[in-house]
């Protein structure tokens, strides 16, 4: 969450993978489009700036140019265009393991997901998977399904469909959470993920890469997902790349079998070139956007900190922090502030309501949280089948600055499951803010006597250093390192 002056959404994309003709569905051809239409180019060009804003912006550095080159070379394998210049491939400055693509030739991967990869073929496989989703028009089918209210899952997704027709809070999710990026977070079906895997493998093979790279990348993603669950104490509550319907273990095996059936004998992985490019990339949260450590969020520039409730996950976006769990969802953000908390809360609700004055009046309550003046208001919204509570809880930080939570819970819950979170907000001291440092990927060469255990001690983490080292390097605790081997560690 960077310094902002208006409420914006934290966008999260859902990725897609690809592969060659599958063992299970080898007789069935995947229907794909064969060109990028002018309308798709225009639509993609309009969405591109919004996506950059919601995902931390484009990453600046030599890694970005490298990713662009790999992405364009694999993208032409899709047949959407034979001209590499028709594809815009962007490395995003985001700490979330994610990748996605949109029609018009726009392809995205986060620096965090790049750091989990171990060679160029895995990068090509991820990007190919995403391009495969576009080639197979999965996004269009997904949006059509959403428009038919076929969105299942989190409370936030249910509310998206439920509130968009309610006069009281028309546009609440549309304007407060971000309808454009929300569509990207909708899960693909099992068959769509498999199709994208199949296309990704096909693109790897035709591009001269080892088609088994997709399988190894999926295995790393499964390991990272498991580690994330242990670190946070709960499964991540928002979609990530490849964490969709198919079981991760089954998907790894399927991709491996399909790679073997592709007929390709290529073993090209380009590991050294990839590690050379990856070296020095920012890892984890960018302090300029705030950092998440365990259940606590801290922002050194905004000088603010809060803790998510137990069992809830957090995702840090460029403009907001999203908190989600089984009891509800919330966002932490900011809006213009004139010095009056009541007017501030009303302005947030008015904007969420589309500015049409349809938000009903309600009592604004006041309190003090860790020395900060605070106020909140809850509105009941009626849907076709149930009711929900929407709360804005705001804090006056002085100097013309205010921040707030938008809370969405079941009717009657109010602040409910977020009560500890709204009471945890506090101002960071100068010393606390200065202590927040950034992490980077450091590619090192194994020396005689080095072990996974000894190198793990150099990781810039006090919790799970060995597990983190093994996961980012696709190793096991029994792996034996050899002198001259190159591995990744995370350093300050």
KELO-208473 format. One line per 3 residues: their letters; for each residue y, z, x of N, C-alpha, C. Coordinates in steps of 0.05 Angstrom, whole numbers. Each point is the difference from the previous one (the first is absolute). Layout:
# KELO-208473
A) Y/Z/X/Y/Z/X/Y/Z/X | ... $
***
This chain:
# KELO-208473
XXX) -24/0/17/24/0/-17/25/0/18 | 14/-22/0/24/-1/16/24/9/-16 | 23/2/13/24/9/-14/7/-21/-22 $
XXX) 3/10/-25/4/-19/-22/22/11/-18 | 11/-17/-17/21/8/-18/-8/-5/-29 | -23/-12/-5/-8/-4/-27/-30/1/-2 $
XXX) -10/6/-24/-28/2/-4/-14/-26/4 | -20/0/17/-16/-24/4/-29/8/2 | -18/-19/-2/-28/7/-1/-13/-2/27 $
XXX) -21/17/4/-16/-3/23/-22/-20/-7 | 0/-22/13/-19/-21/-7/-25/2/16 | -22/-4/-13/-26/0/15/-15/-25/-8 $
XXX) -10/-14/20/-15/-25/-6/-30/6/2 | -15/-17/-13/-29/2/1/-10/-25/14 | -17/3/20/-8/-23/16/-24/-14/-11 $
XXX) -6/-21/14/-23/-17/-7/-14/-9/25 | -26/-2/-1/-16/-10/23/-13/-26/-7 | -12/-14/21/-12/-26/-6/-25/-5/17 $
XXX) -17/-19/-8/-24/-6/15/-11/-27/-7 | -22/-8/14/-12/-26/-4/-18/1/-25 | -15/-21/-7/-17/1/-23/-18/24/1 $
XXX) -1/15/-21/-14/26/0/-30/-4/-4 | -15/19/11/-29/-1/-4/-6/4/-30 | 14/19/-13/-5/5/-28/9/-23/-18 $
XXX) 22/-14/8/11/-21/-17/3/-26/14 | -19/-6/17/2/-24/17/1/-26/-16 | -12/0/-23/-1/-24/-16/25/-5/-16 $
XXX) 17/21/-1/24/-2/-17/24/-6/17 | 13/-22/-4/25/-6/14/23/16/-11 | 18/8/17/23/15/-9/23/-20/-5 $
XXX) 11/1/-24/21/-18/-8/26/8/13 | 13/-17/15/25/7/13/20/-22/-4 | 26/7/2/21/-20/-2/3/-13/27 $
XXX) 12/-24/0/1/-15/25/28/-6/10 | 20/14/-11/27/-5/9/18/24/-9 | 24/1/12/20/19/-8/21/-15/-16 $
XXX) 4/7/-25/18/-15/-17/29/8/6 | 19/-17/-6/28/7/3/8/25/-15 | -12/3/-24/6/24/-16/-9/25/14 $
XXX) -24/-1/13/-10/23/14/17/6/25 | 9/-20/14/18/4/22/26/14/-8 | 11/-9/-23/25/12/-9/-5/29/-9 $
XXX) -22/5/-14/-6/28/-9/-5/18/24 | -15/-10/19/-6/16/24/25/7/16 | 18/-19/2/25/4/14/17/22/-13 $
XXX) -1/2/-26/15/20/-15/-13/28/4 | -26/1/0/-14/25/2/-1/11/29 | 2/-17/19/-2/8/28/19/22/9 $
XXX) 26/-3/-6/19/21/8/-6/27/-13 | -8/-1/-25/-7/25/-14/-24/14/12 | -20/-16/7/-24/12/13/7/11/27 $
XXX) 16/-13/15/8/11/26/14/27/-3 | 17/2/-20/15/25/-5/-19/22/-8 | -20/-7/-16/-18/21/-10/-21/8/20 $
XXX) -4/-16/20/-21/6/20/11/6/28 | 24/11/1/11/8/25/13/-21/17 | 2/-25/-11/12/-21/15/-19/-13/19 $
XXX) 9/-22/12/-17/-14/20/1/16/26 | -24/2/13/-1/14/26/12/-17/22 | 17/11/16/13/-14/21/-14/5/26 $
XXX) -9/-21/13/-14/4/25/-19/-24/6 | -11/-1/24/-18/-22/7/-24/-2/-17 | -8/23/-12/-24/0/-17/4/-18/-24 $
XXX) 25/-1/-10/5/-16/-24/-4/-30/5 | 9/-9/23/-4/-29/7/-30/-6/4 | -14/18/11/-29/-4/4/-14/-2/-27 $
XXX) 6/18/-18/-13/0/-27/8/-26/-14 | 25/-8/2/8/-25/-13/-17/-24/9 | -4/-1/27/-16/-23/10/-29/0/-9 $
XXX) -13/24/1/-27/2/-10/-2/-6/-30 | 19/11/-15/0/-4/-29/4/-29/-8 | 17/-14/13/5/-28/-6/-24/-18/7 $
XXX) -13/7/22/-24/-16/8/-23/4/-19 | -3/24/-10/-22/5/-19/7/-10/-28 | 26/0/-7/9/-7/-26/-5/-30/-6 $
XXX) 3/-17/20/-5/-28/-5/-29/-6/-6 | -18/18/7/-29/-3/-6/-5/0/-30 | 19/11/-15/-3/3/-29/3/-27/-15 $
XXX) 13/-19/13/6/-26/-13/24/1/-18 | 14/23/-2/24/1/-16/22/-17/12 | 0/-3/27/18/-17/14/-11/-5/28 $
XXX) 5/-24/10/-9/-6/28/22/6/20 | 24/8/-10/22/6/17/4/30/3 | -3/10/25/2/29/5/28/10/-9 $
XXX) 20/-17/2/27/10/-7/3/6/-29 | -19/-8/-17/2/5/-29/-8/29/-6 | -9/15/20/-9/28/-4/19/19/14 $
XXX) 8/20/-15/17/22/11/-17/24/3 | -7/8/24/-18/22/6/17/23/11 | -1/23/-12/17/22/7/-15/25/7 $
XXX) 6/12/23/-10/27/7/20/20/-11 | -10/18/-18/17/19/-14/2/27/15 | 23/12/0/4/26/12/-9/22/-19 $
XXX) -25/1/-6/-11/19/-20/-23/16/12 | -1/26/-6/-22/17/10/-25/0/-17 | -1/-18/-20/-23/-2/-18/-18/-22/9 $
XXX) -26/5/-1/-20/-20/6/-1/-21/-22 | 14/-22/3/2/-19/-22/6/-28/10 | -7/-19/-17/7/-28/4/-1/-14/-27 $
XXX) 15/-21/-4/0/-14/-25/13/-27/4 | -2/-17/-20/12/-27/1/9/-6/-28 | 21/-17/-1/10/-9/-26/2/-31/0 $
XXX) -1/-12/-23/3/-30/0/25/-9/13 | 0/-24/11/23/-10/14/-3/0/30 | -23/10/10/-6/0/28/10/25/15 $
XXX) 3/23/-15/9/25/12/-23/19/4 | -4/9/25/-22/17/7/11/24/15 | -12/24/-5/11/24/11/-23/18/10 $
XXX) 5/14/22/-18/21/10/17/22/12 | -8/25/-4/15/22/11/-8/6/29 | 19/11/15/-6/8/28/-22/21/1 $
XXX) -2/16/-21/-21/21/0/-28/-13/-2 | -3/-20/-16/-26/-14/-2/-5/-15/25 | 20/-12/12/-4/-14/26/-11/20/21 $
XXX) 11/24/0/-9/20/20/-29/8/-4 | -11/-3/-24/-28/6/-5/-18/-22/10 | 10/-24/4/-16/-23/9/-5/3/29 $
XXX) -21/-15/9/-8/1/28/-1/-27/14 | 6/-21/-15/1/-26/13/14/-20/-19 | 6/-23/11/14/-21/-15/-16/-11/-23 $
XXX) -26/-1/2/-17/-10/-21/2/18/-25 | 2/26/4/2/18/-22/27/-4/-14 | 21/-4/15/26/-6/-11/-1/-26/-16 $
XXX) -13/-21/10/-2/-25/-14/-17/3/-25 | -20/17/1/-17/5/-24/16/13/-22 | 16/20/7/16/14/-21/20/-20/-12 $
XXX) 14/-14/16/20/-19/-10/-14/-23/-16 | -23/-8/9/-15/-20/-15/-9/9/-27 | -8/25/-1/-8/12/-25/23/-1/-20 $
XXX) 24/8/9/23/0/-17/8/-28/-9 | -1/-19/18/6/-27/-7/-21/-11/-20 | -25/10/3/-21/-8/-18/6/9/-29 $
XXX) 12/23/-3/8/9/-27/19/-20/-12 | 19/-9/16/20/-19/-11/-13/-27/-6 | -17/-9/18/-13/-26/-4/-17/0/-25 $
XXX) -12/23/-6/-18/2/-23/16/9/-25 | 26/2/3/18/8/-23/-8/26/-13 | -9/19/17/-7/26/-11/24/15/-11 $
XXX) 23/-3/13/24/14/-8/8/-7/-28 | 0/-26/-6/7/-9/-27/-18/11/-21 | -26/1/5/-19/11/-19/4/30/-3 $
XXX) 7/13/22/5/29/-1/24/6/-17 | 22/-15/3/24/4/-16/-5/-5/-29 | -16/-21/-6/-7/-6/-28/-15/23/-12 $
XXX) -18/12/16/-16/22/-11/18/24/-5 | 20/4/18/19/23/-3/16/-4/-25 | 9/-25/-6/16/-5/-23/-16/4/-26 $
XXX) -27/-1/3/-16/6/-24/-7/29/-1 | 16/17/16/-5/29/0/-28/7/9 | -11/-16/18/-26/6/11/2/15/26 $
XXX) 22/15/4/4/16/24/-13/27/-4 | -19/7/16/-12/26/-2/6/16/25 | -6/26/0/3/15/25/20/22/-3 $
XXX) 20/1/17/17/23/3/19/3/-24 | 11/24/-3/18/5/-22/24/-18/2 | 9/-6/24/23/-17/4/-5/-28/-11 $
XXX) -24/-10/6/-7/-27/-10/-2/0/-31 | -11/21/-11/-2/2/-29/28/1/-12 | 18/16/12/27/2/-10/15/-26/1 $
XXX) -6/-16/21/13/-26/3/-3/-17/-25 | -25/-1/-9/-5/-16/-24/9/14/-26 | -1/26/0/5/15/-24/30/3/-6 $
XXX) 16/2/20/29/6/-4/17/-25/-3 | -10/-22/8/17/-24/1/9/-9/-27 | -11/10/-21/10/-7/-27/14/22/-14 $
XXX) 1/24/12/11/23/-13/31/0/3 | 14/3/-23/29/0/1/11/23/16 | -14/22/1/11/24/13/2/-4/30 $
XXX) -19/-13/12/-1/-3/29/-7/-29/9 | 11/-19/-14/-5/-28/7/8/-4/29 | -18/-11/15/7/-6/28/-4/22/19 $
XXX) -11/23/-9/-3/23/18/-16/-8/25 | -24/-10/-4/-16/-8/22/10/-26/13 | 10/-17/-17/10/-26/10/22/4/20 $
XXX) 18/18/-5/23/3/18/-3/23/18 | -16/21/-7/-2/23/17/-23/-3/20 | -21/-14/-7/-22/-2/18/-2/-27/13 $
XXX) 11/-21/-12/0/-26/12/-22/-18/-11 | 7/-16/-20/-20/-16/-13/-11/-21/19 | 17/-11/17/-9/-22/18/-22/10/18 $
XXX) 5/23/14/-20/10/18/-23/13/-15 | 5/9/-25/-22/13/-15/-23/-20/-5 | 7/-25/-5/-21/-20/-4/-17/-4/25 $
XXX) 12/5/23/-15/-3/25/-21/22/3 | 5/23/-14/-18/22/4/-24/-1/-20 | 0/-18/-18/-22/-1/-19/-25/-9/14 $
XXX) -22/12/-7/-24/-6/14/-12/-27/-8 | -10/-13/20/-15/-25/-5/-28/8/-10 | -12/-18/-15/-27/6/-9/-20/-2/23 $
XXX) -24/9/-5/-21/-1/20/-5/-29/8 | -2/-18/-19/-6/-28/6/24/-13/15 | 24/8/-6/23/-11/15/1/10/29 $
XXX) -7/25/4/-1/10/28/-22/-15/15 | -23/-4/-12/-22/-14/13/8/-29/6 | 14/-12/-19/8/-28/4/20/-1/24 $
XXX) 19/19/1/19/0/22/-14/5/27 | -20/18/-1/-16/4/24/-14/-25/9 | -12/-14/-19/-14/-25/6/19/-21/12 $
XXX) 24/-2/-12/19/-19/11/10/8/28 | 5/26/4/8/10/26/-20/-7/21 | -25/3/-6/-21/-6/20/0/-30/5 $
XXX) 3/-15/-21/1/-30/3/23/-8/18 | 24/12/-4/23/-6/17/-5/8/29 | -12/23/4/-6/9/27/-18/-21/14 $
XXX) -21/-8/-13/-19/-19/12/14/-27/6 | 15/-10/-19/13/-26/4/23/2/20 | 11/24/4/21/4/20/-10/6/28 $
XXX) -27/1/3/-11/4/26/-5/29/8 | 3/18/-19/-4/29/6/-28/8/-7 | -7/24/9/-26/12/-7/2/9/-29 $
XXX) -16/-12/-18/2/7/-29/-8/29/-6 | -13/13/20/-8/28/-4/23/20/1 | 24/-11/8/23/17/4/9/14/-26 $
XXX) -4/-14/-23/8/12/-25/-17/25/-6 | -26/-2/6/-18/22/-5/7/24/17 | 7/-4/26/7/22/17/26/13/-8 $
XXX) 19/-17/-10/25/11/-10/-4/17/-25 | -17/-9/-17/-6/16/-24/-13/26/7 | -16/1/20/-13/25/9/22/19/11 $
XXX) 19/-10/14/22/17/10/16/11/-23 | 5/-17/-20/15/9/-23/-14/22/-15 | -27/-3/-3/-15/21/-13/1/26/15 $
XXX) -1/-1/27/1/23/17/28/13/-2 | 21/-16/-1/27/10/-2/5/14/-27 | -11/-12/-21/3/11/-27/-14/28/-1 $
XXX) -24/2/12/-14/25/1/16/21/15 | 12/-8/23/16/18/16/24/9/-15 | 14/-18/-14/23/7/-15/-6/21/-21 $
XXX) -24/-3/-13/-7/20/-20/-4/27/12 | -11/1/24/-4/26/14/27/12/9 | 18/-17/10/25/10/10/17/11/-23 $
XXX) 1/-14/-23/17/8/-22/-13/19/-19 | -27/2/2/-14/18/-19/-6/-13/-26 | 7/-26/-3/-6/-14/-25/0/-30/7 $
XXX) -13/-15/-18/0/-29/4/28/-10/-6 | 8/-21/14/27/-11/-3/3/-10/-28 | 22/6/-13/3/-5/-28/13/-27/-7 $
XXX) 9/-14/20/13/-26/-5/-17/-22/14 | 1/-24/-11/-17/-21/12/7/-6/29 | -21/-6/16/4/-8/27/-15/-26/4 $
XXX) 3/-12/23/-13/-25/5/-30/4/0 | -14/-16/-17/-29/0/-1/-12/24/-13 | 15/19/-11/-12/23/-13/1/-6/-30 $
XXX) -17/-19/-8/0/-8/-28/-28/4/-12 | -7/-15/-20/-25/5/-14/-25/0/16 | -5/-20/17/-26/-1/14/-3/25/18 $
XXX) -24/10/1/-6/23/18/3/-9/29 | 16/15/16/6/-8/27/-25/-7/17 | -21/18/-2/-24/-5/16/-14/-26/-8 $
XXX) -2/-4/-26/-13/-24/-10/16/-25/8 | 27/3/0/16/-23/6/-2/-7/30 | -3/20/17/-4/-5/29/-25/-16/4 $
XXX) -22/9/-13/-26/-14/3/1/-28/-11 | 13/-3/-22/1/-27/-13/16/-19/18 | 22/9/11/16/-17/18/-16/-7/25 $
XXX) -15/18/10/-16/-5/24/-21/-21/-5 | -14/2/-23/-20/-19/-7/12/-28/-5 | 23/-1/-13/13/-25/-5/10/-13/26 $
XXX) 8/16/19/9/-11/26/-24/-13/14 | -23/13/-2/-24/-11/13/-9/-26/-14 | 5/-1/-26/-8/-24/-15/20/-23/2 $
XXX) 23/5/13/21/-20/1/-8/-24/18 | -19/4/18/-8/-21/18/17/-1/25 | 21/16/1/18/-1/24/-13/17/22 $
XXX) 2/-11/24/-10/14/24/22/11/17 | 25/-2/-10/23/9/16/-1/30/3 | 7/9/24/2/29/6/28/7/9 $
XXX) 19/-18/-5/28/4/10/13/24/-15 | 9/20/15/14/23/-11/28/3/11 | 4/-10/25/26/3/13/10/29/1 $
XXX) -17/17/9/7/29/1/23/6/19 | -2/-11/24/21/7/20/28/-10/-9 | 1/-24/-11/26/-11/-9/11/18/-22 $
XXX) -18/9/-18/9/17/-22/10/27/10 | -15/12/18/8/27/10/26/-2/16 | 4/-22/14/25/-4/15/24/-1/-20 $
XXX) -4/-14/-22/21/-2/-20/5/26/-15 | -22/15/-5/2/24/-16/13/23/16 | -3/0/26/9/23/17/30/6/-6 $
XXX) 5/26/-6/27/9/-4/9/0/-29 | -16/-10/-19/9/-2/-27/3/28/-12 | 19/4/-17/5/25/-13/-24/7/-18 $
XXX) -8/26/0/-23/9/-15/8/23/-18 | -11/-1/-24/7/21/-20/28/-4/-11 | 11/21/-10/27/-2/-12/21/-5/20 $
XXX) 19/-16/-8/24/-5/15/20/23/-6 | 8/17/20/18/22/-6/25/-8/-15 | 9/-25/3/23/-9/-14/-4/-2/-30 $
XXX) -26/0/-8/-7/-1/-28/-12/26/-9 | -2/20/18/-13/25/-6/-29/-1/7 | -12/24/4/-28/1/8/-16/19/-18 $
XXX) -26/-7/-3/-18/17/-15/-20/12/19 | -1/27/0/-19/15/16/-16/17/-18 | -25/-7/-5/-17/15/-19/12/-3/-28 $
XXX) 8/22/-12/11/0/-27/30/1/0 | 13/0/23/29/4/2/14/-26/8 | 22/-6/-13/18/-22/7/25/11/12 $
XXX) 9/-12/23/24/8/13/16/-24/8 | 26/1/-4/18/-22/7/22/10/19 | -1/-7/26/19/11/19/29/-9/-5 $
XXX) 5/-24/-11/27/-9/-5/11/12/-26 | -16/0/-20/9/12/-26/-1/30/1 | -14/12/20/-2/29/3/-13/13/-24 $
XXX) -21/-12/-11/-13/10/-23/-30/2/4 | -13/19/-13/-29/4/2/-11/10/-26 | -25/-8/-6/-14/11/-23/-30/-3/4 $
XXX) -16/14/-16/-29/-1/2/-13/-9/-26 | -19/-18/2/-14/-10/-24/-20/22/-10 | -6/0/-25/-19/20/-10/-28/-4/11 $
XXX) -16/20/0/-27/-2/10/-15/-21/-16 | -15/-17/14/-16/-21/-13/16/-25/-7 | 26/-1/7/16/-24/-5/4/-15/26 $
XXX) 1/-27/-2/5/-16/23/28/-10/1 | 10/-7/23/28/-10/3/-1/-27/15 | 18/-17/-8/5/-26/13/30/-2/5 $
XXX) 8/-6/25/28/-3/7/8/-29/0 | 19/-6/-17/10/-27/-2/28/-2/13 | 11/-24/0/26/-3/12/22/14/-15 $
XXX) -3/2/-26/22/11/-17/-8/25/-16 | -25/7/1/-9/23/-16/-27/10/10 | -6/25/-5/-26/11/6/-15/3/-26 $
XXX) -24/-10/-2/-16/1/-24/-22/22/3 | -2/17/-20/-20/22/0/-18/-4/-24 | -26/0/4/-18/-6/-23/-25/16/2 $
XXX) -10/7/-24/-26/14/-2/-9/-1/-29 | -21/14/-6/-12/-1/-27/19/12/-21 | 18/17/8/18/13/-19/26/-14/-6 $
XXX) 5/-22/14/25/-15/-4/9/-14/24 | 23/-13/-2/12/-14/23/29/6/1 | 11/-3/25/28/6/4/12/-17/22 $
XXX) 26/-2/0/14/-13/22/24/17/9 | 5/1/26/23/14/11/19/-21/11 | 25/1/-10/19/-21/8/28/11/-3 $
XXX) 19/-18/-2/28/8/-1/15/-20/-18 | 24/9/-9/18/-17/-16/29/8/7 | 19/-16/-8/28/7/5/7/27/-13 $
XXX) 16/16/14/6/27/-9/30/6/1 | 10/10/-22/29/6/-2/6/30/3 | -22/16/3/4/29/2/-8/16/-24 $
XXX) -8/-14/-22/-9/13/-24/-29/-6/-5 | -17/20/3/-29/-4/-3/-8/-10/-28 | 14/10/-21/-6/-8/-27/6/-30/-3 $
XXX) 22/-9/10/6/-29/-1/-19/-16/16 | -8/11/23/-20/-13/17/-26/-5/-15 | -10/21/-13/-26/-2/-14/3/-20/-23 $
XXX) 23/1/-15/4/-19/-22/1/-28/10 | 12/-4/24/2/-27/11/-27/-11/8 | -17/17/11/-27/-9/7/-16/-8/-25 $
XXX) 2/17/-21/-14/-7/-24/11/-25/-13 | 27/-3/1/12/-23/-12/-9/-25/14 | -2/1/27/-9/-24/14/-30/-6/-6 $
XXX) -16/21/-1/-28/-4/-6/-3/-10/-29 | 18/7/-17/-2/-9/-28/12/-28/-4 | 8/-13/22/11/-27/-2/29/0/-5 $
XXX) 13/24/1/29/1/-4/9/-7/-29 | -20/2/-19/7/-8/-28/6/24/-17 | 2/24/12/6/24/-16/-23/9/-18 $
XXX) -24/-10/5/-22/7/-17/-14/26/7 | 8/13/22/-13/25/8/11/22/-17 | -17/15/-13/9/22/-18/13/22/16 $
XXX) 18/16/-12/13/22/14/-21/22/4 | 6/18/19/-18/22/6/14/21/16 | -11/24/1/12/22/14/-4/-2/30 $
XXX) 21/4/15/-2/0/29/0/29/9 | -20/7/15/-4/27/9/9/2/30 | 10/23/8/10/4/27/-15/22/14 $
XXX) -2/-3/27/-13/21/16/10/-3/29 | -11/15/17/5/-2/29/-27/-1/14 | -3/-20/18/-25/-3/15/6/2/30 $
XXX) -10/21/12/5/4/29/29/-4/8 | 18/12/-17/28/-1/5/14/-24/-9 | -14/-20/-11/11/-25/-10/5/1/-30 $
XXX) 24/-6/-10/4/-3/-29/-18/-22/-10 | -14/6/-22/-19/-19/-12/2/0/-30 | -9/-22/-12/-1/-2/-29/-21/-20/-8 $
XXX) -10/3/-25/-20/-19/-9/1/-4/-30 | -12/-21/-9/-1/-7/-28/-26/-15/-6 | -14/7/-22/-25/-13/-7/4/-14/-27 $
XXX) -10/-25/-2/2/-16/-24/-29/-6/-9 | -4/2/-26/-26/-7/-12/1/-29/-9 | -19/-16/9/-1/-28/-9/-26/-5/-16 $
XXX) 3/-13/-22/-23/-5/-17/-10/-28/5 | -26/-2/5/-13/-26/3/-16/-5/-26 | -13/-23/0/-15/-7/-24/-24/19/-5 $
XXX) -11/11/22/-24/16/-3/4/29/8 | 22/7/14/4/27/10/29/4/7 | 5/23/13/27/7/9/-1/7/29 $
XXX) 22/-4/14/2/7/28/27/14/5 | 1/15/22/24/13/9/12/-13/24 | 26/-6/0/14/-10/23/21/19/8 $
XXX) 0/9/25/19/21/10/16/-11/24 | 25/5/0/17/-4/24/8/27/10 | -8/7/25/7/26/12/17/-6/24 $
XXX) 26/8/0/19/-8/20/10/23/16 | 9/-6/25/10/20/19/26/-8/12 | 19/18/2/26/-5/12/-1/9/29 $
XXX) 1/-19/19/-1/6/28/28/3/13 | 21/-3/-16/27/3/10/9/-26/14 | 26/-2/4/10/-23/14/-3/-26/-16 $
XXX) -2/3/-26/-3/-24/-17/-28/-12/0 | -20/17/8/-27/-10/1/-18/15/-20 | -16/-14/-14/-20/12/-19/-25/-16/1 $
XXX) -23/14/-4/-26/-13/-1/-15/10/-25 | -20/-15/-8/-14/8/-24/-29/-9/0 | -16/13/-17/-27/-8/-7/1/-12/-28 $
XXX) -14/-22/-3/-7/-10/-27/-29/7/-4 | -6/17/-20/-27/10/-5/-11/-12/-25 | -25/-9/0/-13/-10/-24/-26/15/-4 $
XXX) -1/14/-23/-24/16/-6/-8/-3/-29 | -23/11/-7/-9/-2/-27/18/17/-18 | 2/-7/-25/17/14/-19/-6/30/0 $
XXX) 22/16/1/-4/29/0/-2/12/28 | -4/-17/20/-3/10/27/27/5/13 | 20/-17/-6/26/4/13/-2/-2/30 $
XXX) 11/19/14/-2/1/29/-29/7/8 | -12/17/-15/-29/7/2/-12/-2/28 | -16/-21/5/-15/-2/25/18/-3/24 $
XXX) 26/-6/-4/18/-4/22/18/25/5 | -6/22/-13/18/24/2/3/9/29 | -22/1/16/3/9/27/15/-20/17 $
XXX) -2/-26/-6/14/-20/15/30/2/-4 | 9/2/-25/29/1/-5/12/25/12 | -16/21/3/10/25/12/-1/0/31 $
XXX) -13/-21/11/-3/-1/29/22/-15/15 | 18/-13/-15/21/-15/12/19/18/16 | 6/-8/25/17/16/17/15/-18/20 $
XXX) 22/11/11/15/-14/19/-11/5/28 | -4/-22/16/-10/3/27/23/10/18 | -7/18/19/20/8/20/3/-22/21 $
XXX) 21/2/16/4/-19/21/-23/-1/19 | -11/23/6/-23/2/19/-25/-13/-13 | -4/6/-25/-24/-12/-14/2/-30/-1 $
XXX) 24/-10/-6/3/-29/-1/-4/-13/27 | 10/13/21/-2/-11/27/-29/0/10 | -17/17/-11/-28/3/9/-17/-23/-11 $
XXX) 9/-15/-19/-15/-22/-12/1/-24/19 | -23/-8/10/-2/-22/19/-17/-23/-10 | 3/-23/12/-16/-23/-9/-25/-2/18 $
XXX) -20/-14/-11/-25/-5/15/-3/-30/4 | -14/-7/22/-5/-28/6/-29/-4/9 | -9/-25/-3/-26/-7/11/2/-5/30 $
XXX) -17/12/15/-1/-4/29/-27/-10/8 | -2/-25/9/-25/-11/9/-5/8/29 | -22/14/5/-6/10/27/-27/-11/9 $
XXX) -3/0/26/-25/-9/12/-17/24/8 | -25/0/-8/-19/22/5/-5/2/30 | 1/24/10/-5/5/28/-27/15/3 $
XXX) -11/0/24/-25/14/5/2/29/-9 | -19/10/-15/1/27/-9/12/4/-27 | 15/-20/-10/11/2/-27/-21/0/-22 $
XXX) 3/16/-20/-18/0/-23/17/-1/-26 | -14/-5/-22/15/0/-25/14/27/-5 | -14/21/9/11/27/-4/25/5/17 $
XXX) -1/-9/25/23/5/18/24/-18/-8 | -5/-24/-8/22/-17/-8/12/9/-27 | -17/11/-17/10/10/-26/20/23/3 $
XXX) -2/14/22/18/23/5/28/-10/6 | 3/-26/6/26/-11/5/14/-10/-25 | -14/1/-23/12/-9/-25/23/19/-8 $
XXX) 21/-12/-12/23/16/-8/-4/13/-27 | -23/13/-3/-6/14/-25/-14/26/7 | 6/21/-15/-14/26/3/-24/2/-18 $
XXX) 0/-17/-22/-23/1/-18/-16/-26/3 | -26/3/0/-19/-22/1/6/-20/22 | 6/9/24/6/-20/22/-24/-17/7 $
XXX) -24/11/1/-24/-16/6/-6/-20/-22 | 1/9/-24/-5/-18/-23/20/-23/-1 | 25/6/6/20/-21/0/-5/-20/22 $
XXX) -7/10/24/-5/-18/22/-24/-18/-5 | -21/12/-11/-24/-16/-6/6/-21/-21 | 15/7/-20/5/-18/-23/17/-24/9 $
XXX) 22/4/15/17/-23/7/-13/-18/20 | -21/10/14/-14/-16/20/-28/-10/-9 | -7/6/-26/-25/-8/-11/-23/10/18 $
XXX) 1/25/8/-20/13/16/-14/22/-15 | -21/11/12/-14/23/-11/0/22/21 | -6/24/-8/0/23/18/-20/-4/23 $
XXX) -20/-17/-4/-20/-5/21/7/-25/17 | 22/-12/-5/8/-24/15/5/8/29 | -10/-17/18/3/4/29/21/-20/10 $
XXX) 22/10/11/21/-18/10/-7/-9/29 | 8/-24/6/-5/-10/27/27/-5/15 | 1/5/25/24/-5/15/10/-29/-3 $
XXX) 26/-3/-5/11/-27/-4/3/-7/-30 | -14/15/-17/2/-5/-29/28/8/-9 | 11/-14/-19/26/6/-11/-2/13/-27 $
XXX) 14/22/-5/-1/14/-25/29/7/-8 | 3/8/-25/26/8/-11/1/30/-2 | 23/12/7/6/27/-6/28/1/-13 $
XXX) 5/21/-15/26/3/-12/16/21/15 | 23/-7/10/16/18/16/28/4/-12 | 14/20/9/27/5/-8/18/-21/13 $
***
